[in-house]
Amino acid sequence: MNYALLMSGGVDSALACHFMVEAGLRPDLFYIKIGMQGEDTTCTAEEDLELCQLTARRYALQLHTVDLQQAYHDSVTAYLVDRVRRGLTPNPDIMCNRLIKFGAFHQAAGHAYDRIATGHYAQVLREPDGQLWLAPSPDPVKDQSDFLSQTYDWQVRKMLFPIGHLHKAEVRRQADLLQLPAAHRRDSQGLCFLGRIHYTDYLRTLLGEQRGNIIHADTGEWLGYHRGHWFHTIGQRKGLRLGGGPWFVTHKDVATNTLYVSRTADAHGVYRWQFRLTAFHFVTTDPWHGAAECPVLCKIRHTEPPCPCHMQRLPGGDLLITSTTPLQGVAPGQFGVLYTADHRICAGSGEIRV
């Protein structure tokens, strides 16, 4: 079998490379170049590539650079701009995995390989009958199965996650013992394949700033200005620069670029017990076999663990999700990721509608 390994310059893909070589595999290494059109916005790009080269030399492997800047712009950036202009809350990291890492890369080079390995914290389960499932990592903090929840069955069949069964602390420990070049490099907190660029900085580059009013949702009082509704999401309580808080964003008027805020989050739907998921995408197949309703786990933010919920199928195909506890900041456009109640399988995801 032929193996490709996507390298980022971080510790996760470096240890994945070690594990593959230790298992007797000789993967071809690929560094994906992505930046915004016409410029390299990844301030760490040179460092990323240098660390990938050091890993490649250590294991005597071939390293290739694949330029997917145009593909990223045409797919992920276009998706992001469309959603934020409509006042929605997108997740470009989820779409990057579907459209770039396991999409455009496959078209450019991955089609020549039987397996495409990455340093994701996720797993692929194979049942005795051959059925494949996307599964979460045992690390509840670093699990990235949610970022893969829009991928397709054919993509999962090619996925390989050499470190997906480990906790991050163990990855760091082993990388340190092996003295890997990236052993002590800090994790990137930025967007998928865009280094350490912050989300707000990325939006500012794409859409600029546009001053708009901040209005008290309870009284109609004018409270101040913001720099563009696209910088804010429902339930947000930081970055408003208002005194006397905490203030929560309750809703947005996209047409007038107006933010509405309140101190009383409970009264404005900032906390929700119910919401719908539309156009739900099953990664491989439906683990509930079409059941009209069942218990599930649901995750609406990468940084939070999935919450016990009840799922009910509605006429037309939407799923009604009822949480056992109120969830803060349930925003239209976000992805709701569903897991089986035992947290064994990541079933897929759909866009939130409220």
C-alpha positions in Angstrom: 0.0 0.0 0.0 1.1 3.6 -0.6 0.9 6.1 2.2 0.8 9.9 2.2 1.3 11.9 5.4 0.2 15.5 5.7 2.8 17.5 7.7 2.1 20.8 9.5 5.4 21.4 11.2 3.8 20.6 14.6 4.4 17.9 17.1 1.4 15.8 16.2 2.3 15.1 12.6 5.9 14.7 13.5 5.1 11.9 15.9 2.6 10.4 13.4 5.6 10.2 11.0 7.7 8.4 13.6 5.0 5.9 14.3 4.5 5.1 10.6 8.2 4.6 10.1 8.5 2.5 13.2 5.7 0.3 11.8 7.8 -0.3 8.7 5.9 2.2 6.5 7.7 4.7 4.2 5.1 7.5 3.7 5.6 10.4 1.3 5.3 13.6 3.2 3.3 16.6 2.1 3.3 20.2 3.3 0.1 22.0 2.2 0.7 25.7 1.4 -2.3 27.9 2.1 -2.5 31.7 2.5 -4.8 34.4 1.4 -4.5 35.3 -2.2 -1.5 37.3 -3.3 0.3 37.1 0.0 1.6 34.7 2.6 -0.5 35.4 5.7 1.0 32.6 7.7 3.7 34.2 9.7 5.0 30.8 10.7 5.1 29.3 7.2 8.8 29.3 6.9 9.2 27.8 10.3 6.5 25.2 9.5 8.3 24.1 6.4 11.7 24.0 8.0 10.5 21.7 10.8 8.8 19.5 8.1 12.1 19.3 6.3 14.0 18.4 9.5 11.5 15.5 10.1 11.8 14.3 6.5 15.6 14.3 6.7 15.6 12.5 10.0 13.6 9.6 8.5 15.0 9.9 5.0 11.6 10.5 3.5 10.5 12.6 0.5 8.8 15.9 1.4 6.6 17.6 -1.2 4.9 21.0 -1.1 1.4 21.3 -2.5 0.1 24.8 -3.2 -3.6 24.9 -2.5 -4.1 28.6 -2.0 -6.5 29.0 -4.8 -8.5 26.0 -3.8 -8.8 27.4 -0.2 -9.9 30.7 -1.5 -12.5 29.3 -3.9 -14.0 26.9 -1.3 -13.3 27.6 2.4 -12.9 31.4 2.1 -16.0 31.7 -0.1 -18.0 29.6 2.4 -16.8 31.8 5.3 -17.5 35.1 3.6 -21.0 34.0 2.4 -22.0 32.9 5.9 -20.7 35.9 7.9 -22.2 38.4 5.5 -25.6 36.7 6.1 -25.0 37.0 9.9 -24.4 33.4 10.5 -21.6 31.7 12.5 -19.5 29.5 10.2 -16.9 26.9 11.1 -14.1 27.1 8.5 -12.0 24.4 10.2 -14.8 21.8 9.6 -15.0 22.8 5.9 -11.2 22.9 5.5 -11.0 19.2 6.3 -13.8 18.2 3.9 -12.7 20.5 1.1 -8.9 20.8 1.4 -7.1 18.2 3.5 -9.2 15.3 2.2 -10.6 17.1 -0.8 -8.4 19.4 -2.9 -5.3 17.6 -1.7 -6.8 14.3 -2.9 -7.3 15.8 -6.4 -3.8 17.2 -6.5 -1.8 14.3 -5.1 -3.7 12.1 -2.6 -5.5 10.1 -5.3 -2.2 8.2 -5.9 -2.2 6.9 -2.4 -4.1 4.1 -0.6 -4.1 6.0 2.8 -3.8 9.6 3.7 -2.4 10.1 7.3 -2.6 13.2 9.4 -1.9 14.1 13.0 -5.6 14.5 13.9 -6.9 13.5 17.3 -9.5 11.1 16.0 -9.9 7.5 15.1 -11.5 5.2 12.5 -13.4 2.2 13.8 -14.0 -0.9 11.6 -16.8 -3.3 12.5 -16.4 -7.1 11.8 -18.8 -6.6 8.8 -16.4 -3.9 7.4 -18.6 -0.9 8.4 -16.4 2.1 9.1 -17.1 4.8 11.7 -15.4 8.1 12.5 -14.7 8.0 16.3 -13.5 10.5 18.8 -10.1 10.6 20.4 -9.9 9.5 24.1 -8.5 13.0 24.9 -11.6 15.0 25.7 -9.8 18.3 25.2 -7.9 17.7 22.0 -10.4 15.5 20.3 -10.9 16.7 16.6 -13.6 14.3 15.4 -15.9 17.3 15.3 -13.6 19.0 12.7 -14.0 15.9 10.5 -17.8 15.6 10.9 -18.5 16.9 7.4 -16.2 14.4 5.6 -17.5 11.7 3.2 -17.5 8.0 3.5 -14.9 7.7 0.7 -12.6 10.1 2.6 -12.9 8.1 5.8 -11.9 5.0 4.0 -8.5 6.6 3.2 -7.9 8.2 6.6 -5.2 7.1 8.9 -4.6 8.7 12.3 -1.4 7.3 13.8 -1.7 9.3 17.1 -5.5 9.4 17.3 -5.6 6.9 20.2 -3.3 9.0 22.4 -3.8 12.0 24.8 -1.9 15.1 23.9 0.3 14.8 27.1 1.5 11.4 25.9 2.2 12.8 22.4 4.4 15.5 24.0 6.1 13.0 26.3 7.0 10.6 23.5 8.1 13.4 21.2 10.4 14.7 23.9 11.9 11.3 24.5 12.5 10.9 20.8 13.9 14.5 20.6 11.7 15.3 17.6 12.4 18.7 16.1 8.9 19.9 16.9 8.7 18.4 20.4 8.4 21.7 22.2 6.6 23.7 19.6 3.4 25.4 20.8 0.1 24.3 19.3 -1.4 26.6 16.7 -4.6 28.2 17.9 -5.5 29.8 14.5 -7.5 28.6 11.6 -7.0 25.4 9.7 -3.6 25.5 7.9 -3.3 29.3 8.4 -0.8 29.2 11.2 -1.4 31.4 14.2 -3.5 34.1 12.5 -6.5 34.9 14.6 -10.0 34.5 13.3 -10.9 38.2 13.8 -7.7 39.2 11.9 -8.6 36.9 9.1 -12.2 38.4 8.9 -10.7 41.9 9.0 -8.5 41.1 6.0 -11.4 39.7 4.0 -14.2 42.1 4.9 -12.6 45.1 6.5 -14.4 47.1 9.2 -17.8 48.9 9.1 -18.9 50.9 12.1 -22.4 50.0 13.4 -24.6 50.7 16.4 -24.9 48.6 19.6 -28.4 48.8 21.0 -29.7 47.6 24.3 -32.2 44.8 23.5 -34.4 45.6 26.5 -34.7 49.4 26.3 -33.7 50.4 22.8 -30.9 52.6 24.2 -27.9 53.3 22.1 -24.8 52.0 23.9 -21.9 52.5 21.5 -20.3 51.3 18.3 -18.9 48.1 16.9 -16.6 47.5 13.9 -18.7 45.1 11.9 -21.4 42.5 12.8 -19.2 39.7 11.3 -16.9 40.0 14.3 -19.6 39.0 16.7 -21.8 35.9 17.3 -24.9 35.1 19.3 -24.1 34.6 23.0 -20.8 36.4 22.8 -19.8 38.3 25.9 -16.2 39.4 25.2 -14.8 42.0 22.9 -17.8 44.4 23.0 -15.9 47.1 24.9 -19.0 48.1 26.9 -19.0 49.0 30.6 -21.4 47.8 33.3 -21.5 44.2 32.0 -21.4 41.4 31.4 -23.2 42.0 28.1 -24.4 39.3 25.8 -25.0 39.6 22.0 -28.7 38.6 21.6 -29.2 39.1 17.9 -28.0 41.0 14.9 -29.7 43.1 12.2 -27.5 42.4 9.2 -29.2 44.9 6.9 -28.4 47.8 9.2 -25.2 46.3 10.7 -26.7 46.6 14.2 -25.9 44.5 17.3 -28.4 44.0 20.0 -27.1 43.2 23.5 -28.5 42.5 27.0 -27.4 41.8 30.5 -30.2 39.3 30.9 -29.1 36.4 28.7 -31.8 34.1 29.8 -34.6 36.3 28.4 -33.2 36.6 24.9 -32.5 33.0 23.8 -28.8 33.2 24.5 -29.3 30.0 26.5 -31.3 27.4 24.6 -32.8 24.0 25.4 -33.8 23.3 21.8 -32.6 24.0 18.3 -32.7 22.4 14.9 -30.0 20.9 12.7 -30.6 21.2 9.0 -29.1 19.3 6.1 -27.6 16.8 8.5 -24.6 15.0 7.0 -23.8 11.4 8.1 -20.0 10.8 7.8 -20.4 7.2 6.8 -24.0 6.0 7.5 -26.7 6.5 10.1 -25.8 4.7 13.4 -29.4 5.1 14.6 -30.8 3.2 11.5 -33.5 5.9 10.9 -34.9 5.8 14.4 -37.5 8.5 14.9 -35.9 9.6 18.1 -33.1 8.6 20.4 -30.6 9.8 23.0 -27.4 11.4 21.6 -24.5 13.6 22.5 -24.2 17.0 20.8 -21.3 19.3 20.5 -21.7 22.9 19.3 -18.2 24.2 20.0 -14.8 22.6 19.6 -13.7 23.8 23.1 -16.5 22.2 25.0 -17.4 18.5 25.6 -20.5 17.0 24.0 -23.7 17.4 26.0 -26.4 14.7 26.5 -29.3 15.5 24.3 -32.4 14.0 22.7 -32.7 13.8 18.9 -36.0 13.8 17.1 -36.4 13.6 13.3 -38.8 16.2 11.9 -40.8 16.1 8.7 -38.6 17.5 5.9 -35.4 16.0 7.3 -34.3 18.4 10.0 -33.3 17.1 13.4 -34.7 18.6 16.6 -32.2 18.6 19.4 -33.3 19.0 23.0 -30.5 19.4 25.6 -30.6 18.1 29.1 -29.0 21.5 30.2 -29.3 24.9 28.6 -26.6 25.7 26.1 -25.1 29.1 25.8 -24.5 30.8 22.4 -26.4 28.5 20.1 -25.9 30.5 16.9 -27.4 30.0 13.5 -24.8 28.7 11.1 -22.7 26.8 13.7 -22.4 23.1 13.2 -24.0 20.8 15.7 -22.0 17.6 15.8 -23.8 14.4 17.0 -22.3 11.4 18.7 -23.9 8.1 19.8 -24.9 8.2 23.5 -21.9 6.1 24.4 -19.5 8.5 22.7 -18.2 5.7 20.5 -19.2 7.1 17.1 -19.1 10.6 15.6 -22.2 10.3 13.4 -21.9 13.6 11.6 -23.1 17.2 11.7 -25.7 19.7 10.5 -26.0 23.5 10.5 -27.9 25.0 13.5 -31.2 26.8 12.9 -33.1 28.4 15.9 
